[in-house]
Amino acid sequence: GEQYDRFNWIWKDVTAFLPSEIEMKNQVTTGYGANAASTRGIAYVLKSLTKRHIEALQVLSNFQESKGDQDMDFQDFYVKCFNDLVVSNEAML
């Protein structure tokens, strides 16, 4: 099926009752493997984010765009958010 074709480059030995193309045949998806219920859940969470949460995510996103594979540890993330006046203490993250 479509799901199988999208991920045919991934190979991992996992035990299954049926071949994956048969198990995934009836999966209804909205894209990237997310079903309608999980998509609604993600949308709900994103709608509930405050301005500060969004600003913190933007700090993280900008770091990832500029550094590629490099990880950002929590302390660096906190200091960057603190210096950008996104948060005033660690608990806000």
C-alpha positions as CSV (number, residue, x, y, z in Angstrom):
1,G,0.0,0.0,0.0
2,E,0.8,3.7,0.0
3,Q,2.3,3.6,3.6
4,Y,4.5,0.7,2.7
5,D,5.8,2.5,-0.4
6,R,6.5,5.7,1.5
7,F,8.7,3.9,4.0
8,N,10.3,1.2,1.8
9,W,13.7,2.7,2.5
10,I,13.4,1.8,6.2
11,W,14.4,-1.7,7.1
12,K,14.1,-3.0,10.7
13,D,13.5,-6.6,11.8
14,V,10.2,-6.5,13.8
15,T,7.9,-9.3,14.6
16,A,4.4,-8.9,13.1
17,F,1.4,-11.1,12.8
18,L,1.1,-10.3,9.0
19,P,3.4,-8.6,6.5
20,S,3.4,-4.9,7.0
21,E,1.7,-4.1,3.7
22,I,-1.3,-6.1,4.8
23,E,-1.3,-4.8,8.4
24,M,-1.1,-1.2,7.2
25,K,-3.7,-1.6,4.3
26,N,-6.6,-0.3,6.4
27,Q,-4.8,2.6,8.0
28,V,-6.5,5.9,7.3
29,T,-4.0,8.6,7.4
30,T,-3.9,12.4,6.9
31,G,-0.2,12.5,6.1
32,Y,3.1,11.5,7.5
33,G,1.5,8.5,9.2
34,A,-0.7,10.5,11.5
35,N,-4.3,9.4,11.7
36,A,-7.2,11.8,12.0
37,A,-7.5,11.5,15.8
38,S,-3.8,12.2,16.4
39,T,-3.9,15.1,14.0
40,R,-6.8,16.6,15.9
41,G,-4.9,16.1,19.1
42,I,-1.8,17.8,17.7
43,A,-3.9,20.7,16.5
44,Y,-5.5,21.0,19.9
45,V,-2.1,21.2,21.6
46,L,-0.8,23.7,19.2
47,K,-3.8,25.9,19.6
48,S,-3.4,25.9,23.4
49,L,0.2,27.2,23.3
50,T,0.7,30.6,24.9
51,K,2.8,33.3,23.2
52,R,5.7,32.4,25.4
53,H,5.5,28.8,24.4
54,I,5.6,29.7,20.8
55,E,8.5,32.1,21.3
56,A,10.4,29.3,23.1
57,L,9.7,26.9,20.2
58,Q,10.9,29.6,17.8
59,V,14.2,29.8,19.7
60,L,14.6,26.0,19.4
61,S,13.6,26.0,15.8
62,N,16.0,28.8,14.9
63,F,18.8,26.9,16.6
64,Q,18.0,23.7,14.7
65,E,17.9,25.6,11.4
66,S,21.3,27.2,12.0
67,K,23.1,24.2,13.6
68,G,21.7,21.3,11.7
69,D,22.4,18.0,13.5
70,Q,23.9,19.6,16.6
71,D,21.9,19.2,19.8
72,M,21.0,22.1,22.1
73,D,21.2,21.1,25.7
74,F,18.6,22.4,28.2
75,Q,20.9,24.9,29.9
76,D,21.8,26.6,26.6
77,F,18.1,26.6,25.6
78,Y,17.2,28.2,28.9
79,V,19.9,30.8,28.7
80,K,19.0,31.7,25.2
81,C,15.3,32.0,26.1
82,F,16.2,34.0,29.3
83,N,18.4,36.4,27.3
84,D,15.7,36.9,24.7
85,L,13.2,37.7,27.5
86,V,11.1,34.7,26.6
87,V,11.2,33.2,30.2
88,S,12.3,34.5,33.6
89,N,13.0,31.1,35.1
90,E,13.6,27.4,34.2
91,A,10.1,26.4,35.3
92,M,8.6,28.4,32.5
93,L,10.1,26.0,30.0
